[in-house]
Amino acid sequence: MLRNVGGIDRTLRILVGLVLIALAATGAVGWWGWIGVVPLATGALGTCPAYRLLGLNTCPLKKKD
């Protein structure tokens, strides 16, 4: 799979995912907090299917010499 999620984007996705999962696990939010698994997974893997469909890419390109 090609990476299409850059560094800052990945970090934010992982943080948001962890916060949502923690809130759901403690009961601070409803069951919908478990949706945090999605940004956590896309951040950890570095690829986002929605970005691919929309043609977005926040990952910096490496130059080939």
Distance bins in CASP14 RR format, pairs under 12 A and 6 or more apart:
PFRMAT RR
TARGET T0000
AUTHOR 0000-0000-0000
RMODE 2
METHOD distances of the structure
MODEL  1
1 42 0 0 0 0 0 1 0 0 0 0 0
1 45 1 0 0 1 0 0 0 0 0 0 0
1 46 0 0 0 0 1 0 0 0 0 0 0
1 47 1 0 1 0 0 0 0 0 0 0 0
1 48 0 0 0 0 0 1 0 0 0 0 0
1 49 0 0 0 0 1 0 0 0 0 0 0
1 51 0 0 0 0 0 1 0 0 0 0 0
1 52 0 0 0 0 1 0 0 0 0 0 0
1 59 0 0 0 0 0 1 0 0 0 0 0
2 45 0 0 0 0 0 1 0 0 0 0 0
2 46 0 0 0 0 1 0 0 0 0 0 0
2 47 1 0 0 1 0 0 0 0 0 0 0
2 48 0 0 0 0 0 1 0 0 0 0 0
2 49 0 0 0 0 0 1 0 0 0 0 0
2 51 0 0 0 0 0 1 0 0 0 0 0
2 52 0 0 0 0 1 0 0 0 0 0 0
2 55 0 0 0 0 0 1 0 0 0 0 0
2 57 0 0 0 0 1 0 0 0 0 0 0
2 59 0 0 0 0 1 0 0 0 0 0 0
2 61 0 0 0 0 0 1 0 0 0 0 0
2 62 0 0 0 0 0 1 0 0 0 0 0
3 9 0 0 0 0 0 1 0 0 0 0 0
3 10 0 0 0 0 1 0 0 0 0 0 0
3 42 0 0 0 0 0 1 0 0 0 0 0
3 43 0 0 0 0 1 0 0 0 0 0 0
3 44 0 0 0 0 0 1 0 0 0 0 0
3 45 0 0 0 0 1 0 0 0 0 0 0
3 46 1 0 1 0 0 0 0 0 0 0 0
3 47 1 0 1 0 0 0 0 0 0 0 0
3 48 0 0 0 0 1 0 0 0 0 0 0
3 51 0 0 0 0 0 1 0 0 0 0 0
3 52 0 0 0 0 0 1 0 0 0 0 0
3 57 0 0 0 0 1 0 0 0 0 0 0
3 58 0 0 0 0 1 0 0 0 0 0 0
3 59 1 0 1 0 0 0 0 0 0 0 0
3 60 0 0 0 0 1 0 0 0 0 0 0
3 61 0 0 0 0 0 1 0 0 0 0 0
3 62 0 0 0 0 0 1 0 0 0 0 0
4 10 0 0 0 0 0 1 0 0 0 0 0
4 42 0 0 0 0 1 0 0 0 0 0 0
4 43 0 0 0 0 0 1 0 0 0 0 0
4 45 0 0 0 0 0 1 0 0 0 0 0
4 46 1 0 0 1 0 0 0 0 0 0 0
4 47 1 0 1 0 0 0 0 0 0 0 0
4 48 1 0 0 1 0 0 0 0 0 0 0
4 49 0 0 0 0 1 0 0 0 0 0 0
4 50 0 0 0 0 1 0 0 0 0 0 0
4 51 1 0 1 0 0 0 0 0 0 0 0
4 52 1 0 0 1 0 0 0 0 0 0 0
4 53 0 0 0 0 0 1 0 0 0 0 0
4 54 0 0 0 0 1 0 0 0 0 0 0
4 55 0 0 0 0 1 0 0 0 0 0 0
4 56 1 0 0 1 0 0 0 0 0 0 0
4 57 1 0 1 0 0 0 0 0 0 0 0
4 58 1 0 0 1 0 0 0 0 0 0 0
4 59 1 0 1 0 0 0 0 0 0 0 0
4 60 0 0 0 0 0 1 0 0 0 0 0
4 61 0 0 0 0 0 1 0 0 0 0 0
5 11 0 0 0 0 1 0 0 0 0 0 0
5 12 0 0 0 0 1 0 0 0 0 0 0
5 13 1 0 0 1 0 0 0 0 0 0 0
5 14 0 0 0 0 0 1 0 0 0 0 0
5 39 0 0 0 0 1 0 0 0 0 0 0
5 41 0 0 0 0 0 1 0 0 0 0 0
5 42 1 0 0 1 0 0 0 0 0 0 0
5 43 1 0 1 0 0 0 0 0 0 0 0
5 44 0 0 0 0 1 0 0 0 0 0 0
5 45 0 0 0 0 1 0 0 0 0 0 0
5 46 1 0 1 0 0 0 0 0 0 0 0
5 47 1 0 0 1 0 0 0 0 0 0 0
5 48 1 0 1 0 0 0 0 0 0 0 0
5 49 0 0 0 0 0 1 0 0 0 0 0
5 50 0 0 0 0 0 1 0 0 0 0 0
5 51 1 0 0 1 0 0 0 0 0 0 0
5 52 0 0 0 0 0 1 0 0 0 0 0
5 56 0 0 0 0 1 0 0 0 0 0 0
5 57 0 0 0 0 1 0 0 0 0 0 0
5 58 1 0 1 0 0 0 0 0 0 0 0
5 59 1 0 1 0 0 0 0 0 0 0 0
5 60 0 0 0 0 0 1 0 0 0 0 0
6 12 0 0 0 0 1 0 0 0 0 0 0
6 13 0 0 0 0 1 0 0 0 0 0 0
6 14 0 0 0 0 0 1 0 0 0 0 0
6 42 0 0 0 0 0 1 0 0 0 0 0
6 43 0 0 0 0 1 0 0 0 0 0 0
6 45 0 0 0 0 0 1 0 0 0 0 0
6 46 1 0 0 1 0 0 0 0 0 0 0
6 47 0 0 0 0 0 1 0 0 0 0 0
6 48 0 0 0 0 1 0 0 0 0 0 0
6 51 0 0 0 0 1 0 0 0 0 0 0
6 56 0 0 0 0 0 1 0 0 0 0 0
6 57 0 0 0 0 1 0 0 0 0 0 0
6 58 1 0 1 0 0 0 0 0 0 0 0
6 59 1 0 1 0 0 0 0 0 0 0 0
6 60 1 0 0 1 0 0 0 0 0 0 0
6 61 0 0 0 0 0 1 0 0 0 0 0
7 13 0 0 0 0 1 0 0 0 0 0 0
7 14 0 0 0 0 1 0 0 0 0 0 0
7 15 0 0 0 0 0 1 0 0 0 0 0
7 43 0 0 0 0 1 0 0 0 0 0 0
7 46 0 0 0 0 1 0 0 0 0 0 0
7 58 1 0 0 1 0 0 0 0 0 0 0
7 59 1 0 0 1 0 0 0 0 0 0 0
7 60 0 0 0 0 1 0 0 0 0 0 0
8 14 0 0 0 0 0 1 0 0 0 0 0
8 15 0 0 0 0 0 1 0 0 0 0 0
8 43 0 0 0 0 0 1 0 0 0 0 0
8 58 1 0 0 1 0 0 0 0 0 0 0
8 59 0 0 0 0 0 1 0 0 0 0 0
8 60 0 0 0 0 0 1 0 0 0 0 0
9 15 0 0 0 0 0 1 0 0 0 0 0
9 16 0 0 0 0 0 1 0 0 0 0 0
9 39 0 0 0 0 1 0 0 0 0 0 0
9 42 0 0 0 0 1 0 0 0 0 0 0
9 43 1 0 0 1 0 0 0 0 0 0 0
9 46 0 0 0 0 1 0 0 0 0 0 0
9 47 0 0 0 0 0 1 0 0 0 0 0
9 48 0 0 0 0 1 0 0 0 0 0 0
9 51 0 0 0 0 1 0 0 0 0 0 0
9 56 0 0 0 0 1 0 0 0 0 0 0
9 57 0 0 0 0 1 0 0 0 0 0 0
9 58 1 0 1 0 0 0 0 0 0 0 0
9 59 0 0 0 0 1 0 0 0 0 0 0
9 60 0 0 0 0 0 1 0 0 0 0 0
10 16 0 0 0 0 0 1 0 0 0 0 0
10 17 0 0 0 0 0 1 0 0 0 0 0
10 39 0 0 0 0 1 0 0 0 0 0 0
10 40 0 0 0 0 0 1 0 0 0 0 0
10 41 0 0 0 0 0 1 0 0 0 0 0
10 42 0 0 0 0 1 0 0 0 0 0 0
10 43 1 0 1 0 0 0 0 0 0 0 0
10 44 1 0 0 1 0 0 0 0 0 0 0
10 45 0 0 0 0 1 0 0 0 0 0 0
10 46 1 0 1 0 0 0 0 0 0 0 0
10 47 0 0 0 0 1 0 0 0 0 0 0
10 48 0 0 0 0 1 0 0 0 0 0 0
10 51 0 0 0 0 0 1 0 0 0 0 0
10 58 0 0 0 0 1 0 0 0 0 0 0
10 59 0 0 0 0 1 0 0 0 0 0 0
10 60 0 0 0 0 0 1 0 0 0 0 0
11 17 0 0 0 0 0 1 0 0 0 0 0
11 18 0 0 0 0 0 1 0 0 0 0 0
11 39 0 0 0 0 0 1 0 0 0 0 0
11 40 0 0 0 0 0 1 0 0 0 0 0
11 43 0 0 0 0 1 0 0 0 0 0 0
11 44 0 0 0 0 0 1 0 0 0 0 0
11 46 0 0 0 0 0 1 0 0 0 0 0
11 58 0 0 0 0 0 1 0 0 0 0 0
12 18 0 0 0 0 0 1 0 0 0 0 0
12 19 0 0 0 0 0 1 0 0 0 0 0
12 39 0 0 0 0 1 0 0 0 0 0 0
12 40 0 0 0 0 0 1 0 0 0 0 0
12 42 0 0 0 0 0 1 0 0 0 0 0
12 43 0 0 0 0 1 0 0 0 0 0 0
12 58 0 0 0 0 0 1 0 0 0 0 0
13 19 0 0 0 0 0 1 0 0 0 0 0
13 20 0 0 0 0 0 1 0 0 0 0 0
13 36 0 0 0 0 1 0 0 0 0 0 0
13 37 0 0 0 0 0 1 0 0 0 0 0
13 38 0 0 0 0 1 0 0 0 0 0 0
13 39 1 0 1 0 0 0 0 0 0 0 0
13 40 1 0 0 1 0 0 0 0 0 0 0
13 41 0 0 0 0 1 0 0 0 0 0 0
13 42 1 0 1 0 0 0 0 0 0 0 0
13 43 1 0 1 0 0 0 0 0 0 0 0
13 44 0 0 0 0 1 0 0 0 0 0 0
13 45 0 0 0 0 1 0 0 0 0 0 0
13 46 0 0 0 0 1 0 0 0 0 0 0
13 47 0 0 0 0 0 1 0 0 0 0 0
13 48 0 0 0 0 1 0 0 0 0 0 0
13 50 0 0 0 0 0 1 0 0 0 0 0
13 51 0 0 0 0 0 1 0 0 0 0 0
13 58 0 0 0 0 0 1 0 0 0 0 0
14 20 0 0 0 0 0 1 0 0 0 0 0
14 21 0 0 0 0 0 1 0 0 0 0 0
14 36 0 0 0 0 0 1 0 0 0 0 0
14 37 0 0 0 0 0 1 0 0 0 0 0
14 38 0 0 0 0 0 1 0 0 0 0 0
14 39 1 0 0 1 0 0 0 0 0 0 0
14 40 1 0 1 0 0 0 0 0 0 0 0
14 41 0 0 0 0 1 0 0 0 0 0 0
14 42 0 0 0 0 1 0 0 0 0 0 0
14 43 1 0 1 0 0 0 0 0 0 0 0
14 44 1 0 0 1 0 0 0 0 0 0 0
14 45 0 0 0 0 0 1 0 0 0 0 0
14 46 0 0 0 0 1 0 0 0 0 0 0
15 21 0 0 0 0 0 1 0 0 0 0 0
15 22 0 0 0 0 0 1 0 0 0 0 0
15 36 0 0 0 0 0 1 0 0 0 0 0
15 39 0 0 0 0 1 0 0 0 0 0 0
15 40 0 0 0 0 1 0 0 0 0 0 0
15 43 0 0 0 0 1 0 0 0 0 0 0
15 44 0 0 0 0 0 1 0 0 0 0 0
16 22 0 0 0 0 0 1 0 0 0 0 0
16 23 0 0 0 0 0 1 0 0 0 0 0
16 33 0 0 0 0 0 1 0 0 0 0 0
16 35 0 0 0 0 0 1 0 0 0 0 0
16 36 1 0 0 1 0 0 0 0 0 0 0
16 37 0 0 0 0 0 1 0 0 0 0 0
16 38 0 0 0 0 1 0 0 0 0 0 0
16 39 1 0 1 0 0 0 0 0 0 0 0
16 40 0 0 0 0 1 0 0 0 0 0 0
16 41 0 0 0 0 0 1 0 0 0 0 0
16 42 0 0 0 0 0 1 0 0 0 0 0
16 43 0 0 0 0 1 0 0 0 0 0 0
17 23 0 0 0 0 1 0 0 0 0 0 0
17 24 0 0 0 0 1 0 0 0 0 0 0
17 25 0 0 0 0 0 1 0 0 0 0 0
17 33 0 0 0 0 1 0 0 0 0 0 0
17 34 0 0 0 0 1 0 0 0 0 0 0
17 35 0 0 0 0 1 0 0 0 0 0 0
17 36 1 1 0 0 0 0 0 0 0 0 0
17 37 1 0 0 1 0 0 0 0 0 0 0
17 38 1 0 0 1 0 0 0 0 0 0 0
17 39 1 0 1 0 0 0 0 0 0 0 0
17 40 1 0 1 0 0 0 0 0 0 0 0
17 41 0 0 0 0 1 0 0 0 0 0 0
17 42 0 0 0 0 1 0 0 0 0 0 0
17 43 0 0 0 0 1 0 0 0 0 0 0
17 44 0 0 0 0 1 0 0 0 0 0 0
18 24 0 0 0 0 0 1 0 0 0 0 0
18 25 0 0 0 0 0 1 0 0 0 0 0
18 33 0 0 0 0 0 1 0 0 0 0 0
18 36 0 0 0 0 1 0 0 0 0 0 0
18 37 0 0 0 0 0 1 0 0 0 0 0
18 39 0 0 0 0 1 0 0 0 0 0 0
18 40 1 0 0 1 0 0 0 0 0 0 0
18 41 0 0 0 0 0 1 0 0 0 0 0
18 43 0 0 0 0 0 1 0 0 0 0 0
18 44 0 0 0 0 0 1 0 0 0 0 0
19 25 0 0 0 0 0 1 0 0 0 0 0
19 26 0 0 0 0 0 1 0 0 0 0 0
19 28 0 0 0 0 0 1 0 0 0 0 0
19 29 0 0 0 0 1 0 0 0 0 0 0
19 33 0 0 0 0 1 0 0 0 0 0 0
19 35 0 0 0 0 0 1 0 0 0 0 0
19 36 0 0 0 0 1 0 0 0 0 0 0
19 39 0 0 0 0 1 0 0 0 0 0 0
19 40 0 0 0 0 1 0 0 0 0 0 0
20 26 0 0 0 0 0 1 0 0 0 0 0
20 27 0 0 0 0 0 1 0 0 0 0 0
20 28 0 0 0 0 0 1 0 0 0 0 0
20 29 1 0 0 1 0 0 0 0 0 0 0
20 30 0 0 0 0 0 1 0 0 0 0 0
20 31 0 0 0 0 0 1 0 0 0 0 0
20 32 0 0 0 0 1 0 0 0 0 0 0
20 33 1 0 1 0 0 0 0 0 0 0 0
20 34 1 0 0 1 0 0 0 0 0 0 0
20 35 1 0 0 1 0 0 0 0 0 0 0
20 36 1 1 0 0 0 0 0 0 0 0 0
20 37 0 0 0 0 1 0 0 0 0 0 0
20 38 0 0 0 0 1 0 0 0 0 0 0
20 39 1 0 0 1 0 0 0 0 0 0 0
20 40 0 0 0 0 1 0 0 0 0 0 0
21 27 0 0 0 0 0 1 0 0 0 0 0
21 28 0 0 0 0 0 1 0 0 0 0 0
21 29 0 0 0 0 0 1 0 0 0 0 0
21 30 0 0 0 0 0 1 0 0 0 0 0
21 31 0 0 0 0 0 1 0 0 0 0 0
21 32 0 0 0 0 0 1 0 0 0 0 0
21 33 1 0 0 1 0 0 0 0 0 0 0
21 34 1 0 0 1 0 0 0 0 0 0 0
21 35 0 0 0 0 1 0 0 0 0 0 0
21 36 1 0 1 0 0 0 0 0 0 0 0
21 37 1 0 0 1 0 0 0 0 0 0 0
21 38 0 0 0 0 0 1 0 0 0 0 0
21 39 0 0 0 0 1 0 0 0 0 0 0
21 40 1 0 0 1 0 0 0 0 0 0 0
21 41 0 0 0 0 0 1 0 0 0 0 0
22 28 0 0 0 0 1 0 0 0 0 0 0
22 29 0 0 0 0 1 0 0 0 0 0 0
22 33 0 0 0 0 1 0 0 0 0 0 0
22 34 0 0 0 0 0 1 0 0 0 0 0
22 36 0 0 0 0 1 0 0 0 0 0 0
22 40 0 0 0 0 0 1 0 0 0 0 0
23 29 1 0 1 0 0 0 0 0 0 0 0
23 30 0 0 0 0 1 0 0 0 0 0 0
23 31 0 0 0 0 0 1 0 0 0 0 0
23 32 0 0 0 0 1 0 0 0 0 0 0
23 33 1 0 0 1 0 0 0 0 0 0 0
23 34 0 0 0 0 1 0 0 0 0 0 0
23 35 0 0 0 0 0 1 0 0 0 0 0
23 36 0 0 0 0 1 0 0 0 0 0 0
24 30 1 0 0 1 0 0 0 0 0 0 0
24 31 1 0 0 1 0 0 0 0 0 0 0
24 32 1 0 0 1 0 0 0 0 0 0 0
24 33 1 1 0 0 0 0 0 0 0 0 0
24 34 1 0 1 0 0 0 0 0 0 0 0
24 35 0 0 0 0 1 0 0 0 0 0 0
24 36 1 0 0 1 0 0 0 0 0 0 0
24 37 0 0 0 0 1 0 0 0 0 0 0
24 40 0 0 0 0 0 1 0 0 0 0 0
25 31 0 0 0 0 0 1 0 0 0 0 0
25 33 0 0 0 0 1 0 0 0 0 0 0
25 34 0 0 0 0 1 0 0 0 0 0 0
25 36 0 0 0 0 0 1 0 0 0 0 0
25 37 0 0 0 0 0 1 0 0 0 0 0
26 33 0 0 0 0 0 1 0 0 0 0 0
27 33 0 0 0 0 1 0 0 0 0 0 0
27 34 0 0 0 0 0 1 0 0 0 0 0
29 35 0 0 0 0 1 0 0 0 0 0 0
29 36 0 0 0 0 0 1 0 0 0 0 0
30 36 0 0 0 0 0 1 0 0 0 0 0
31 37 0 0 0 0 0 1 0 0 0 0 0
32 38 0 0 0 0 0 1 0 0 0 0 0
33 39 0 0 0 0 0 1 0 0 0 0 0
33 40 0 0 0 0 0 1 0 0 0 0 0
34 40 0 0 0 0 0 1 0 0 0 0 0
35 41 0 0 0 0 0 1 0 0 0 0 0
35 42 0 0 0 0 0 1 0 0 0 0 0
36 42 0 0 0 0 1 0 0 0 0 0 0
36 43 0 0 0 0 0 1 0 0 0 0 0
36 44 0 0 0 0 0 1 0 0 0 0 0
37 43 0 0 0 0 0 1 0 0 0 0 0
37 44 0 0 0 0 0 1 0 0 0 0 0
38 44 0 0 0 0 0 1 0 0 0 0 0
38 45 0 0 0 0 0 1 0 0 0 0 0
38 48 0 0 0 0 1 0 0 0 0 0 0
38 49 0 0 0 0 1 0 0 0 0 0 0
38 50 0 0 0 0 1 0 0 0 0 0 0
39 45 0 0 0 0 0 1 0 0 0 0 0
39 46 0 0 0 0 0 1 0 0 0 0 0
39 48 0 0 0 0 1 0 0 0 0 0 0
39 50 0 0 0 0 0 1 0 0 0 0 0
40 46 0 0 0 0 0 1 0 0 0 0 0
41 47 0 0 0 0 1 0 0 0 0 0 0
41 48 0 0 0 0 1 0 0 0 0 0 0
41 49 0 0 0 0 0 1 0 0 0 0 0
42 48 1 0 1 0 0 0 0 0 0 0 0
42 49 1 0 0 1 0 0 0 0 0 0 0
42 50 0 0 0 0 1 0 0 0 0 0 0
42 51 0 0 0 0 1 0 0 0 0 0 0
42 52 0 0 0 0 0 1 0 0 0 0 0
42 58 0 0 0 0 0 1 0 0 0 0 0
43 51 0 0 0 0 0 1 0 0 0 0 0
43 58 0 0 0 0 0 1 0 0 0 0 0
43 59 0 0 0 0 0 1 0 0 0 0 0
45 51 0 0 0 0 0 1 0 0 0 0 0
45 59 0 0 0 0 0 1 0 0 0 0 0
46 52 0 0 0 0 0 1 0 0 0 0 0
46 57 0 0 0 0 0 1 0 0 0 0 0
46 58 0 0 0 0 1 0 0 0 0 0 0
46 59 1 0 0 1 0 0 0 0 0 0 0
47 53 0 0 0 0 0 1 0 0 0 0 0
47 56 0 0 0 0 0 1 0 0 0 0 0
47 57 0 0 0 0 0 1 0 0 0 0 0
47 58 0 0 0 0 0 1 0 0 0 0 0
47 59 0 0 0 0 1 0 0 0 0 0 0
48 54 0 0 0 0 1 0 0 0 0 0 0
48 55 0 0 0 0 0 1 0 0 0 0 0
48 56 1 0 0 1 0 0 0 0 0 0 0
48 57 0 0 0 0 1 0 0 0 0 0 0
48 58 0 0 0 0 1 0 0 0 0 0 0
48 59 0 0 0 0 1 0 0 0 0 0 0
49 55 0 0 0 0 0 1 0 0 0 0 0
49 56 0 0 0 0 0 1 0 0 0 0 0
50 56 0 0 0 0 1 0 0 0 0 0 0
50 57 0 0 0 0 0 1 0 0 0 0 0
51 57 1 0 0 1 0 0 0 0 0 0 0
51 58 1 0 0 1 0 0 0 0 0 0 0
51 59 0 0 0 0 1 0 0 0 0 0 0
52 59 0 0 0 0 0 1 0 0 0 0 0
END
